Amino acid sequence: MLLVILILMVVSYNSAPYCLIQRIFQVTANSRFSRK
């Protein structure tokens, strides 16, 4: 699942603005915290 998010992040970075990537990164960080 993490790999999919990473690929999505890369694709977004190439297609979407930086704001969206930052938002995704925040969500990923939240998920990481929850996992821990």
C-alpha positions in Angstrom: 0.0 0.0 0.0 2.8 2.4 0.8 4.4 1.7 -2.6 1.1 2.7 -4.3 1.0 6.0 -2.3 4.6 6.6 -3.2 3.9 6.1 -6.9 0.8 8.3 -6.7 3.0 11.0 -5.0 5.5 10.8 -7.9 2.7 11.0 -10.5 1.1 13.9 -8.6 4.4 15.7 -8.5 4.6 15.5 -12.3 1.0 16.5 -12.8 -0.4 18.3 -9.8 0.8 21.4 -7.9 3.1 21.2 -4.9 0.2 22.0 -2.5 -1.4 18.7 -3.4 1.8 16.8 -2.8 2.3 18.5 0.6 -1.3 17.4 1.5 -0.6 13.8 0.5 2.6 13.9 2.4 0.7 15.0 5.5 -1.8 12.2 5.1 1.1 9.7 4.7 2.8 11.1 7.8 -0.5 10.7 9.7 -0.9 7.1 8.5 2.7 6.4 9.6 2.0 7.8 13.1 -1.1 5.7 13.3 0.8 2.6 12.2 3.4 3.2 14.9 
